[in-house]
Amino acid sequence: MLSPKNRRYFLQILPFGLVSGFFSLVYVLIEKGILGDNPIYPSTQNPYVFSPWVSIITSLISGWMIGCIEVFYLNRRFNSVSFIKKVFYKTGIYLLILCLFIFINIAVTNTYDYGGNFLDIRVWIDAQRFFSSFAFWSIVIYLGTLISISLFYLEVSDNIGQEVLLNFFTGKYHNPTEEARIFMFLDMKSSTTIAEELGHVRYFNLLQEYYADLSSPIIEYAGEIYQYVGDEIVVSWKLGKGLLKNNCIACFFEMKKKLNSLSEKYEDKFGLSPGFKAGIHFGKVTTGEIGVVKKEIIFTGDVLNATARIQSLCNSYEVDLLISGALKDAISLDRNYLLKDLGETELRGRQEKMKIYSVEKNELIAS
């Protein structure tokens, strides 16, 4: 099975090939309908051969190659650029790469057609005729459209969440669904003081970096970012994914480790190193699409309020992580973690008391 991170990469890259392959099929069928059995392209006088599978396979491979470049390299280079500029600039870069690929392909094909002589003047006459024709520019427009659609999908996916977008497409939550989920409410420590010290703009810049740095561990441990609420991140897991290998607990400590490793960066940029505290709980929620002008997939249920209340007790108990008794009974923590029973407590807005536990990393084993 793919790890959560690799599954995310796979789902990001997949549309590039599928979009390219689908539109390639449409293109060659339209081209065949127009040219029929004509052995040449009327506009360029170059030979025409109907070969749909070659076009589709080439499009799939080139689309996935572009997807790999985008996901593993180019996307992070444009993080600070606006949505429209990002799509426009990257489309231009990929078009230049593809035009170079087309040039090499034309040169090699023509060389083969004319007996393998790369320097044959006819090779370059045919290439010049093609690149100066409307046929070439129609291909550029066609490829630009494919790339823009793929990039648009990726950017929308990154903005509203990959899982959320897939759920919208599949209509999974079009009708309300009851399911068991784990929630983590993660809150920055001393956020009000930090905001006053830094001012609104620098504090916002801090939040941007803080959220970005914590995203990787969340993805790695199969979490889904449900909401950003001020300086708070609400992370959710389907019950099975959250319990598997104690993902919901391991995620917290991996985020803590990640932030600690970047403390020097934060000190240099903002004069402080942020920390956080969290509460984790699970239970049944009703999940569904809501809204008319703006649609959203939301969770409703007492578990969210209870998790928020558990997180709010971290300061009282002077700990960074609290979990509910229900979650403690559902997971099997190994010797890497230390559990401490804090007894039953009343949560604001609830009549029933709830058992809570603090969780710490076992430093003896960790070292």
C-alpha positions in Angstrom: 0.0 0.0 0.0 1.1 3.6 -0.7 2.0 5.7 2.3 -0.3 8.7 2.9 2.3 11.1 1.5 2.9 9.0 -1.6 -0.8 8.5 -2.1 -1.2 12.3 -2.1 1.6 12.7 -4.7 0.0 10.0 -6.8 -3.4 11.7 -6.8 -1.8 15.1 -7.6 0.2 13.6 -10.6 -2.6 11.4 -11.9 -4.9 14.1 -13.4 -2.0 15.5 -15.6 -1.8 12.2 -17.5 -5.6 11.5 -17.6 -6.4 15.0 -18.9 -3.7 14.8 -21.5 -4.7 11.3 -22.6 -8.4 12.1 -22.8 -7.9 15.3 -24.9 -5.4 13.5 -27.1 -8.1 11.0 -27.9 -10.6 13.7 -28.7 -8.0 15.5 -30.8 -7.0 12.5 -33.0 -10.6 11.5 -33.5 -11.5 15.0 -34.7 -8.4 15.1 -36.8 -9.4 11.8 -38.4 -12.9 13.0 -39.0 -11.6 16.1 -40.9 -8.7 14.4 -42.8 -10.3 11.0 -43.5 -8.0 9.0 -45.7 -5.9 11.9 -46.8 -2.2 10.8 -46.7 -0.9 14.4 -46.0 -1.7 17.4 -43.8 -3.1 20.0 -46.3 -1.6 22.9 -44.4 2.0 21.6 -44.2 2.1 18.9 -46.8 3.7 16.6 -44.2 2.7 12.9 -44.1 -0.5 12.1 -42.1 -0.8 8.6 -40.4 -3.7 7.8 -38.1 -2.1 6.4 -35.0 -4.4 7.1 -32.0 -2.6 4.8 -29.5 0.7 6.4 -30.2 -0.8 9.8 -29.5 -2.7 8.7 -26.4 0.3 6.9 -24.8 2.6 9.8 -25.7 0.2 12.2 -24.1 -0.2 10.1 -21.0 3.6 9.8 -20.5 4.2 13.5 -21.2 1.4 14.5 -18.9 2.7 12.4 -16.0 6.2 13.7 -16.6 4.9 17.3 -16.3 2.9 16.2 -13.2 6.1 14.9 -11.6 8.0 18.1 -12.4 5.1 20.2 -11.0 4.6 18.2 -7.8 8.2 17.5 -6.9 9.9 20.7 -8.1 8.1 23.6 -9.7 5.0 23.9 -7.4 7.0 24.9 -4.4 9.0 27.5 -6.4 5.7 29.5 -6.9 4.2 29.4 -3.4 4.3 33.2 -3.0 2.7 33.9 -6.4 -1.1 34.5 -6.8 -3.4 31.8 -8.2 -3.8 33.3 -11.7 -0.2 34.3 -12.1 0.9 30.8 -10.9 -1.2 29.0 -13.5 -0.1 31.5 -16.3 3.6 31.4 -15.6 3.8 27.6 -15.1 1.8 27.0 -18.3 4.3 29.1 -20.2 7.2 27.2 -18.7 5.7 23.8 -19.6 4.8 25.0 -23.1 8.5 25.9 -23.7 9.5 22.4 -22.5 6.9 20.7 -24.7 7.9 22.8 -27.8 11.4 21.7 -27.3 10.2 18.1 -27.1 8.1 18.6 -30.2 11.1 20.0 -32.0 13.3 17.1 -31.1 10.5 14.6 -32.1 10.0 16.3 -35.5 13.7 16.4 -36.2 14.2 12.7 -35.3 11.1 11.7 -37.3 12.1 13.6 -40.4 15.6 12.3 -40.2 14.2 8.8 -40.2 11.9 9.5 -43.1 14.7 10.9 -45.2 17.1 8.0 -44.8 18.7 8.8 -41.5 20.7 11.8 -42.6 20.3 14.4 -39.9 21.9 17.1 -42.1 19.6 16.5 -45.1 18.1 19.9 -46.0 14.7 18.4 -46.4 14.6 17.5 -42.7 14.9 21.2 -41.8 12.6 22.4 -44.5 9.8 20.2 -43.3 10.5 21.2 -39.7 10.5 24.9 -40.6 7.2 24.4 -42.6 5.6 22.8 -39.6 6.7 25.3 -37.0 5.6 28.3 -39.1 2.2 26.8 -39.9 -1.2 27.3 -38.2 -1.1 23.6 -37.3 1.8 24.1 -35.0 0.2 27.0 -33.2 -3.1 25.1 -32.9 -1.1 22.4 -31.1 0.4 25.0 -28.8 -3.0 26.4 -27.9 -4.3 22.8 -27.4 -1.4 21.9 -25.1 -1.7 25.2 -23.2 -5.3 24.4 -22.6 -4.5 20.9 -21.3 -1.8 22.2 -19.0 -3.9 25.0 -17.7 -6.8 22.7 -16.8 -4.4 20.3 -15.0 -2.8 23.1 -13.1 -6.1 24.6 -12.3 -7.3 21.3 -10.8 -4.1 21.0 -8.8 -4.4 24.5 -7.4 -8.1 24.1 -6.5 -7.2 20.8 -4.9 -4.5 22.4 -2.8 -6.8 25.3 -1.8 -9.8 23.4 -0.6 -8.2 20.1 0.2 -7.6 17.0 -2.0 -10.0 14.8 -0.1 -12.7 17.5 0.0 -12.4 18.0 -3.8 -12.6 14.2 -4.5 -15.6 14.0 -2.2 -17.3 16.8 -4.1 -16.7 15.1 -7.4 -17.9 11.7 -6.2 -20.9 13.1 -4.3 -19.9 11.1 -1.3 -21.4 13.5 1.2 -24.2 14.9 -1.0 -26.6 13.2 1.4 -25.6 13.4 5.1 -23.6 10.4 6.3 -22.9 9.3 9.9 -19.3 8.2 10.5 -16.8 7.8 13.3 -13.9 10.2 13.2 -11.0 11.3 15.3 -10.4 15.0 15.8 -7.3 17.0 17.0 -7.7 20.6 18.0 -4.3 22.1 17.9 -3.7 25.6 19.3 -0.7 27.9 19.2 0.7 28.7 22.7 0.5 32.4 23.8 -0.9 33.4 20.4 -2.4 36.7 21.7 0.9 37.8 23.2 2.8 36.9 20.0 0.3 38.8 17.9 0.7 41.9 20.0 4.5 41.6 19.8 4.7 41.1 16.1 1.9 43.2 14.8 -0.9 42.0 12.5 1.2 41.6 9.3 4.2 39.8 10.8 1.9 37.6 12.9 0.1 36.6 9.7 3.4 35.8 8.0 4.3 33.7 11.0 1.0 31.8 10.7 1.7 31.1 7.0 5.0 29.5 7.8 3.7 27.7 10.9 0.8 26.2 8.9 3.1 25.2 6.0 5.6 23.5 8.3 3.0 21.5 10.1 1.3 20.3 6.9 3.9 17.7 6.1 3.5 15.7 9.3 -0.2 15.9 9.0 -0.1 14.4 5.4 2.5 11.8 6.5 0.2 10.5 9.2 -2.9 10.4 7.0 -4.6 13.4 8.6 -7.0 15.8 6.9 -6.9 19.5 7.7 -10.6 20.3 8.4 -10.2 23.9 9.3 -7.9 26.8 10.1 -9.5 28.9 12.8 -7.3 31.8 13.7 -4.2 30.2 15.1 -5.9 26.8 15.6 -5.7 23.8 13.3 -8.5 21.2 13.3 -7.2 17.9 12.0 -9.4 14.9 11.3 -8.9 11.2 10.6 -11.3 8.5 9.6 -11.3 6.2 12.6 -9.4 3.4 11.0 -6.7 5.7 9.6 -6.3 7.5 12.8 -5.9 4.4 14.9 -3.6 2.6 12.5 -0.1 2.7 14.0 -1.4 5.3 16.4 -1.3 7.9 13.6 -3.3 10.5 15.5 -0.8 10.5 18.4 2.3 10.0 16.3 1.2 13.0 14.2 1.3 15.3 17.2 4.8 14.4 18.2 6.1 14.5 14.6 4.7 18.1 14.3 6.4 19.0 17.6 9.7 17.5 16.3 9.3 19.4 13.0 8.7 22.7 14.7 11.6 22.2 17.1 14.0 21.5 14.2 13.0 24.8 12.7 13.2 26.9 15.9 16.4 28.7 14.6 14.5 29.7 11.5 11.6 31.2 13.5 14.0 32.9 15.9 15.9 34.6 13.0 12.7 35.7 11.2 10.3 36.5 14.1 12.4 36.6 17.3 10.5 33.6 18.8 9.8 30.0 18.3 6.1 29.0 18.4 4.8 26.0 20.3 1.4 24.4 20.5 -0.9 22.3 22.6 -3.6 19.9 21.5 -6.6 17.8 22.5 -7.7 14.6 20.8 -11.0 12.8 21.0 -13.2 10.6 18.7 -16.8 9.9 18.2 -19.6 9.9 15.7 -20.3 12.9 13.5 -22.7 13.7 10.7 -20.9 14.6 7.5 -22.4 16.4 4.6 -22.4 19.2 2.0 -24.0 22.4 3.2 -24.5 25.8 1.6 -25.9 27.3 -1.5 -23.8 30.3 -2.6 -20.7 28.6 -1.1 -20.7 24.9 -0.6 -18.7 23.2 2.1 -18.4 19.7 3.5 -18.8 20.0 7.3 -18.8 17.8 10.4 -21.5 18.2 13.1 -21.6 16.4 16.4 -20.8 16.7 20.1 -17.3 15.2 19.5 -16.1 18.5 18.1 -17.2 20.6 21.1 -15.8 18.0 23.5 -12.4 18.0 21.7 -12.2 21.8 21.8 -13.0 21.7 25.6 -10.3 19.0 26.1 -7.7 21.1 24.3 -8.6 24.1 26.5 -7.6 22.2 29.6 -4.0 21.8 28.5 -3.0 25.0 30.3 -4.7 23.9 33.5 -2.8 20.6 33.6 0.4 22.2 32.2 0.7 19.6 29.5 0.9 19.8 25.7 -1.3 16.9 24.8 -4.6 15.6 26.3 -6.7 12.7 25.0 -10.1 11.4 26.0 -10.6 8.2 27.9 -12.6 6.9 24.9 -9.6 7.4 22.6 -7.2 5.9 25.2 -9.3 2.7 25.3 -9.4 2.6 21.4 -5.7 2.8 20.8 -2.8 0.6 21.9 0.1 2.9 22.8 3.5 1.1 23.0 6.5 1.9 25.2 7.3 5.0 23.0 4.6 6.9 24.9 3.9 7.7 28.5 0.2 7.9 29.6 -0.9 9.7 32.8 -4.4 9.3 34.1 -5.7 12.7 35.1 -9.0 11.4 36.4 -12.5 12.6 35.5 -13.2 16.2 34.7 -16.3 18.3 33.8 -16.2 19.8 30.3 -17.9 23.2 29.9 -21.3 22.7 28.4 -21.5 19.0 29.2 -23.3 17.3 32.1 -21.3 14.1 32.0 -17.8 14.0 33.3 -15.1 12.6 31.0 -11.8 10.8 31.8 -8.8 12.4 30.3 -5.1 11.4 30.0 -1.9 13.3 29.2 0.4 11.8 26.7 4.2 12.4 26.5 7.0 10.9 24.5 9.1 8.4 26.4 12.4 10.2 26.2 14.4 7.3 27.5 13.4 5.2 24.5 13.5 8.1 22.1 17.1 8.8 23.0 
